[in-house]
Amino acid sequence: MTAPAIEQRALGRTSGLTVPAVGMGTWQTFDVRGPGAERDAHGIVAEALDAGARFLDSSPMYGEAERVLGEGLTALGRRDEALVATKVWTPDDAEAERQVQRALRWYGGRVDLYQVHNLVGWPERLALLERERDRGTIAAIGATHYSAGAFGDLADVMRTGRISAIQIPYNPHERDVEREILPLAEELGLGVVVMRPFGGGGLAARAPDPADLEPLRAFGVETWAQALLKWVLSDPRCHVAIPATSRPGRMRENAAAGAPPWLDDDARALVARLAGARA
Ligand SMILES: NC(=O)c1ccc[n+]([C@@H]2O[C@H](COP(=O)([O-])OP(=O)(O)OC[C@H]3O[C@@H](n4cnc5c(N)ncnc54)[C@H](OP(=O)(O)O)[C@@H]3O)[C@@H](O)[C@H]2O)c1
């Protein structure tokens, strides 16, 4: 049976990008060196693209990942199929310039979503990214933070009107964004990229008994990882979830969760309970 087509969502009202509901992250999984390991990573990129999960996220913080992803897209001859989201991550102006120019070389001269990683030096980094956007090398600008302690600062940056997307953690164990960040993103029309949909892997690893997933089958859920992704994506304020994987086969499984039907409130509460979190 062929997998249902992955849903396409506008990444907010202002980014101009349309993204698949499931993309892929590269933290840890793509920080590899050497021909064998890099070839394996390129194979995962091909699987993600084949499955329609063409929104691919990286950062200079992830060791070799940015390079391995870029070289993979080039080696596969598939850069044009992908939407590349990467980040600038440094307090130093000259280093920021080097990071951006390096990434533009790796990604064929353009980046689809360029994000300020963890808000580091954000006023200067936004100015740099705005200059690049004016030159036509960047389509949209965003900001990311992984920590609830920084969400007040993230909200301030969202209100500047200078970004069109955010990247935040969201899963049944990390729901802080429900308080201020998701409502504000909706009000401002910002795109929302969801990192850590499996809580870094720990949530996906603690799968409940398959019999407990029975009520979720009607929603197209076959595996626990798919239940977790559908839990995120059933909130329409979330536009793309970016699970990372180093294992062949898993991107196909993850991408299949990017198609309707979406979970209703009861099904979502069940997933939260199965994850051992409040419903
Ligand atoms: N901006 C930031 O501050 C920030 C912070 C964290 C993450 N991120 C971004 O968000 C992405 C996702 O977050 P994350 O990598 O931290 O965590 P995650 O996507 O929640 O979890 C990744 C882990 O899940 C496992 N996994 C993937 N598919 C699975 C499946 N179908 N079944 C069971 N396990 C599965 C992977 O193991 P295998 O490799 O064994 O498949 C991997 O260890 C990152 O890669 C990165 O691009 C950004």
The ligand as a Tripos MOL2 file, in Angstrom:
@<TRIPOS>MOLECULE
LIG
   48    52     1     0     0
SMALL
NO_CHARGES

@<TRIPOS>ATOM
      1 N1         17.2120   24.9720   17.7760 N.am      1 LIG1
      2 C1         17.4290   24.1780   18.7920 C.2       1 LIG1
      3 O1         17.7540   24.6100   19.9030 O.2       1 LIG1
      4 C2         17.2340   22.7110   18.6010 C.ar      1 LIG1
      5 C3         17.3690   21.8770   19.6870 C.ar      1 LIG1
      6 C4         17.1410   20.5520   19.5090 C.ar      1 LIG1
      7 C5         16.7840   20.0960   18.2430 C.ar      1 LIG1
      8 N2         16.6570   20.9070   17.1750 N.ar      1 LIG1
      9 C6         16.2920   20.4090   15.8260 C.3       1 LIG1
     10 O2         15.1560   19.5630   15.9590 O.3       1 LIG1
     11 C7         15.5040   18.2670   15.4490 C.3       1 LIG1
     12 C8         14.7290   17.1810   16.1690 C.3       1 LIG1
     13 O3         15.0450   17.1620   17.5510 O.3       1 LIG1
     14 P1         15.9950   16.0680   18.1930 P.3       1 LIG1
     15 O4         16.8790   15.5020   17.1580 O.co2     1 LIG1
     16 O5         16.6370   16.6900   19.3880 O.co2     1 LIG1
     17 O6         15.0120   14.9660   18.7790 O.3       1 LIG1
     18 P2         13.7880   14.0780   18.2120 P.3       1 LIG1
     19 O7         13.5950   14.3020   16.7660 O.co2     1 LIG1
     20 O8         12.6900   14.3060   19.1670 O.co2     1 LIG1
     21 O9         14.3470   12.6080   18.4610 O.3       1 LIG1
     22 C9         15.3660   12.0860   17.6680 C.3       1 LIG1
     23 C10        15.5770   10.6370   18.0790 C.3       1 LIG1
     24 O10        14.4030    9.8910   17.7970 O.3       1 LIG1
     25 C11        14.7510    8.6340   17.2400 C.3       1 LIG1
     26 N3         13.7400    8.2990   16.2170 N.ar      1 LIG1
     27 C12        13.5060    8.9010   15.0310 C.ar      1 LIG1
     28 N4         12.4900    8.3230   14.3670 N.ar      1 LIG1
     29 C13        12.0610    7.3010   15.1580 C.ar      1 LIG1
     30 C14        11.0490    6.3270   15.0240 C.ar      1 LIG1
     31 N5         10.2620    6.2850   13.9390 N.pl3     1 LIG1
     32 N6         10.8880    5.4220   16.0250 N.ar      1 LIG1
     33 C15        11.6690    5.4460   17.1310 C.ar      1 LIG1
     34 N7         12.6550    6.3650   17.3160 N.ar      1 LIG1
     35 C16        12.8530    7.2810   16.3300 C.ar      1 LIG1
     36 C17        16.0960    8.8100   16.6200 C.3       1 LIG1
     37 O11        16.8700    7.6380   16.8180 O.3       1 LIG1
     38 P3         17.5100    6.8480   15.5430 P.3       1 LIG1
     39 O12        18.6090    7.7410   15.0300 O.co2     1 LIG1
     40 O13        18.0030    5.5820   16.1590 O.co2     1 LIG1
     41 O14        16.3930    6.6680   14.5490 O.co2     1 LIG1
     42 C18        16.7210    9.9770   17.3900 C.3       1 LIG1
     43 O15        17.5780    9.5230   18.3830 O.3       1 LIG1
     44 C19        17.0180   18.2080   15.6210 C.3       1 LIG1
     45 O16        17.6160   17.1790   14.8760 O.3       1 LIG1
     46 C20        17.3980   19.5850   15.1890 C.3       1 LIG1
     47 O17        17.4000   19.7020   13.7810 O.3       1 LIG1
     48 C21        16.8660   22.2250   17.3580 C.ar      1 LIG1
@<TRIPOS>BOND
     1     1     2 1
     2     2     3 2
     3     2     4 1
     4     4     5 ar
     5     4    48 ar
     6     5     6 ar
     7     6     7 ar
     8     7     8 ar
     9     8     9 1
    10     8    48 ar
    11     9    10 1
    12     9    46 1
    13    10    11 1
    14    11    12 1
    15    11    44 1
    16    12    13 1
    17    13    14 1
    18    14    15 2
    19    14    16 1
    20    14    17 1
    21    17    18 1
    22    18    19 2
    23    18    20 1
    24    18    21 1
    25    21    22 1
    26    22    23 1
    27    23    24 1
    28    23    42 1
    29    24    25 1
    30    25    26 1
    31    25    36 1
    32    26    27 ar
    33    26    35 ar
    34    27    28 ar
    35    28    29 ar
    36    29    30 ar
    37    29    35 ar
    38    30    31 1
    39    30    32 ar
    40    32    33 ar
    41    33    34 ar
    42    34    35 ar
    43    36    37 1
    44    36    42 1
    45    37    38 1
    46    38    39 2
    47    38    40 1
    48    38    41 1
    49    42    43 1
    50    44    45 1
    51    44    46 1
    52    46    47 1
@<TRIPOS>SUBSTRUCTURE
     1 LIG1         1 GROUP 0 **** ****
